[in-house]
Amino acid sequence: MLETQRYSLPQLCHQVNDERNTVITLDAAWAAEKIAINLVPVKLPGWTIFTVGEAVAFLNGA
């Protein structure tokens, strides 16, 4: 779906540190843009992280 809308491919299983220096693994991430899609909700300061359902709704213009 993302490919048809000309998005670049994400990095899979991208790891970042949260504010407590805990390693968080994001399912699919566009690190340069700090955007990710994750199966479970995650909050990371400075990142926009969608669940799969939220990402599909966003891409469909909902």
N, C-alpha and C positions, 0 to 999 in steps of 0.2 A: 504494500500500500504506500509506504513512504517512497519507495523507488519510483513509482509512477508519478509522484508529485515532485520529483527531482531533488529529494533530500539525499545527502551523501549517506553511505552506509555507516552505522554506528559501531562503536567498539563494544564487543560483548564481554560481560563479566568485568566491567571497568571498576577498579578499586580506588577509593578516595578516603581520606581521613576526615572524620567529623571534628567538631570543636573540642572534643575530649580526646582527640588523637586515636579514636577507635576506627579500625578499618571497616568501611562500608562497601559492599560489592553491589554495583548497579547492574541490572540485567542487560540494558542496552543504553549506551551513553554517547552523546556528542560532546566530548570534553571541552573543546574550544568554545562552544556556545553555552556550556554548563546546562545542558538539557538532557534529561534521561527518561526512560520508561522502565518501570520496575513492577514486578508482580505484586509486591506488597507496598503499601504506602511508606515512604521514607521522607524525612525532612532534613535537608542540608542547607545551611545558610549560603545564599548566593546561587543556588541551583533551582531550576524548575524541573520537578520530577512528577511525571504523570503515572497513574496506574494504566494498565492496558486499556481498560474501558474508557478512561478519561482521554487517552491518546486517540482512540478510534473516534470518539465523539468530536474531539478537536479537529481532527483531519477531515471529518465529514461536515464540518462547519456548524456544528450544534452549539 
